[in-house]
Amino acid sequence: MLVLVLCFAGTALAAEKEVSSIDAIDMGVADTGETHFTNTDAEITECTLPYTVAVLPYVDVSGLEGRSREMAVNAVKEALETKYPGKKKSVTKIIGNNAVQKALLAYPFENAEVPTLEELVAVGKACGADRVLFISLLPVREKETGFMVIVGSQTYSAVVTMKLKCVDVNEERFLFNQNVESIGSSSSINFWKIGEPSRAKAVKRGVEDCMRNFLTSFE
């Protein structure tokens, strides 16, 4: 963290750029609808409705490590920033991370991995949001297939499941409340034992599909 000697300079910098609840997403902390497989070809586009959105801290119970975990959270952030770019001209506003954290302290969840509608609405009202997004990456199932003699092919598959919720705070109802599942894969043609499919890319593609299904399901 950058330490500023002059407090006035620090205040000016903070006023210039507050960390949004999307920017604050990192690799996470270690009653929902049915599980659905992703089946949409729709692309995520920038939201054009004038509302405020709060993105709650990302929950990762996937069991992933290293590069796979890093690429998963990056895929989540990229999807959110596509729908909610947070530009000066954007009509949809993103609630700052500080406001979200204060609301969570005031209205803590009984179970941080499975917040209820009432809990999400309370947090949304406390931080002044019209909508609240909850994103959780559940345990990932992995599989590798293929053959290898001298030249061969291998495919690495990752079954990604995400618990995804979007709440309309003013109407006190879910706009989206599902576990979404997708199979991401990565393939390679190998010579002898040189080269292998990327596990991290397989996970990333699965997360991208889940987030696409989620963020194209509501305006």
C-alpha positions in Angstrom: 0.0 0.0 0.0 1.3 3.4 -1.0 2.0 5.6 2.1 1.4 9.3 1.5 3.1 11.7 3.8 0.7 14.6 3.2 -2.8 13.8 4.5 -4.3 16.3 2.1 -2.8 14.6 -0.9 -4.2 11.3 0.4 -7.7 12.7 0.8 -7.6 14.1 -2.7 -6.4 10.8 -4.1 -9.2 8.9 -2.3 -11.8 11.3 -3.6 -10.5 10.9 -7.1 -10.8 7.1 -7.2 -12.8 5.0 -4.8 -12.5 1.3 -5.0 -15.7 -0.2 -6.3 -17.3 -3.4 -5.1 -16.2 -5.0 -8.5 -12.6 -3.8 -8.1 -12.5 -5.3 -4.6 -13.1 -8.8 -5.9 -10.1 -11.0 -5.2 -9.6 -14.7 -4.9 -12.3 -14.9 -2.3 -12.8 -16.2 1.2 -12.3 -19.6 2.2 -31.6 -21.3 -0.4 -31.0 -21.5 -4.0 -32.7 -22.6 -7.2 -32.0 -25.6 -9.4 -28.7 -26.4 -11.1 -28.8 -25.5 -14.7 -26.3 -26.2 -17.5 -25.3 -23.2 -19.5 -26.9 -23.0 -22.9 -26.8 -19.4 -24.0 -25.1 -17.9 -27.0 -25.9 -14.4 -25.8 -22.9 -12.1 -25.2 -22.5 -9.8 -22.2 -23.2 -6.2 -23.0 -23.0 -3.0 -21.0 -26.0 -2.4 -18.9 -28.1 0.7 -20.0 -30.5 0.9 -17.1 -30.1 3.6 -14.4 -29.7 1.7 -11.2 -27.0 1.1 -8.6 -25.5 -2.3 -8.1 -23.5 -3.8 -5.2 -21.3 -6.8 -5.8 -20.7 -8.7 -2.6 -17.3 -10.3 -1.8 -16.6 -13.3 -4.0 -16.8 -16.6 -2.2 -14.5 -19.4 -3.4 -15.0 -22.9 -2.0 -13.8 -24.5 -5.3 -10.7 -26.2 -3.9 -8.7 -24.7 -6.8 -5.1 -23.5 -6.3 -2.5 -21.3 -8.0 -3.1 -20.3 -11.6 -6.5 -22.0 -11.9 -7.9 -20.0 -9.0 -6.3 -16.8 -10.3 -7.8 -17.2 -13.8 -11.2 -18.1 -12.3 -11.5 -14.8 -10.3 -10.1 -12.9 -13.3 -12.9 -14.3 -15.5 -15.5 -13.2 -12.9 -14.1 -9.7 -12.8 -13.9 -9.4 -16.6 -17.5 -10.5 -17.0 -18.7 -8.0 -14.4 -16.6 -5.1 -15.8 -18.1 -5.8 -19.3 -21.7 -5.4 -17.9 -20.8 -2.7 -15.4 -17.7 -0.8 -16.8 -18.0 1.9 -14.2 -17.2 4.7 -16.7 -18.2 8.3 -16.0 -20.8 8.1 -18.8 -22.2 4.8 -17.5 -25.8 5.1 -16.4 -25.5 2.1 -14.0 -23.5 3.0 -10.9 -21.4 0.6 -8.8 -21.5 0.8 -5.0 -18.1 1.4 -3.5 -16.4 -1.4 -1.6 -16.3 0.5 1.7 -20.1 0.9 1.7 -20.6 -2.8 1.0 -18.3 -3.8 3.8 -20.1 -1.5 6.3 -23.4 -2.9 5.3 -22.1 -6.5 5.7 -20.9 -5.6 9.2 -24.2 -4.1 10.1 -26.2 -7.0 8.7 -24.0 -10.1 8.8 -25.1 -13.3 7.1 -25.9 -16.4 9.2 -24.2 -18.5 6.5 -21.8 -16.5 4.3 -21.9 -19.2 1.6 -25.7 -19.3 1.3 -27.3 -15.8 2.1 -31.1 -15.6 2.1 -33.2 -13.2 0.2 -34.0 -11.2 3.4 -30.3 -10.9 4.2 -29.4 -9.7 0.7 -32.2 -7.2 0.7 -31.1 -5.8 4.1 -27.5 -5.4 2.9 -28.6 -3.8 -0.3 -30.8 -1.2 1.6 -27.9 -0.5 4.0 -25.5 0.4 1.2 -28.0 2.2 -1.0 -28.1 -0.4 -3.8 -31.0 -1.1 -6.2 -29.5 -4.6 -7.0 -27.2 -6.9 -5.1 -25.1 -9.6 -6.8 -23.8 -12.7 -5.0 -21.2 -14.9 -6.7 -19.7 -18.1 -5.4 -17.5 -20.7 -7.0 -18.4 -24.2 -5.8 -16.1 -27.3 -5.8 -14.7 -28.0 -9.3 -14.7 -31.5 -10.8 -11.8 -32.3 -13.1 -11.0 -35.0 -15.6 -8.2 -35.6 -18.1 -8.7 -37.8 -21.2 -6.5 -38.8 -24.2 -3.7 -41.0 -25.2 0.1 -40.8 -25.4 2.6 -43.0 -27.2 5.0 -40.7 -29.2 2.5 -38.2 -30.6 -0.9 -37.9 -29.0 -3.7 -35.6 -27.9 -5.0 -34.8 -24.4 -8.1 -33.0 -23.2 -8.5 -31.6 -19.7 -12.1 -30.9 -18.6 -13.3 -28.9 -15.6 -16.9 -29.1 -14.5 -17.5 -25.6 -13.0 -20.5 -24.9 -10.8 -21.3 -21.5 -9.5 -24.0 -20.3 -7.1 -25.3 -17.0 -8.5 -27.8 -14.6 -7.2 -29.2 -11.2 -8.3 -31.7 -9.4 -6.0 -33.9 -6.5 -6.8 -33.7 -4.7 -3.5 -36.7 -2.4 -4.0 -39.0 -5.2 -5.0 -37.4 -7.6 -2.5 -37.3 -10.5 -5.0 -34.7 -12.6 -6.8 -34.0 -11.7 -10.5 -31.7 -14.7 -10.6 -31.2 -17.5 -8.1 -29.6 -20.6 -9.5 -26.6 -22.9 -9.4 -25.2 -22.8 -12.9 -22.9 -25.5 -14.3 -20.6 -25.5 -17.3 -17.9 -27.8 -18.7 -14.7 -26.0 -19.7 -12.1 -27.8 -21.6 -8.5 -27.4 -22.9 -6.9 -29.6 -25.5 -3.4 -30.1 -26.8 -1.4 -32.2 -29.3 1.7 -33.4 -27.7 5.0 -34.9 -28.9 6.4 -37.5 -26.6 5.8 -35.9 -23.2 6.3 -32.3 -24.2 3.2 -30.1 -23.8 0.0 -30.6 -22.0 -3.5 -29.1 -21.8 -4.0 -26.2 -19.5 -6.1 -26.9 -16.4 -6.3 -23.2 -15.7 -7.8 -22.4 -19.2 -10.4 -25.2 -18.8 -11.5 -23.6 -15.5 -11.5 -20.1 -17.0 -13.7 -21.2 -19.9 -16.2 -22.9 -17.5 -16.4 -19.8 -15.3 -16.8 -17.5 -18.4 -19.8 -19.6 -19.5 -21.4 -19.5 -16.1 -21.0 -15.8 -15.8 -22.4 -15.3 -19.3 -25.5 -17.2 -18.5 -25.9 -15.2 -15.3 -25.3 -11.7 -16.6 -27.4 -12.1 -19.7 -30.4 -13.2 -17.8 -31.3 -9.8 -16.5 -30.8 -6.2 -17.5 
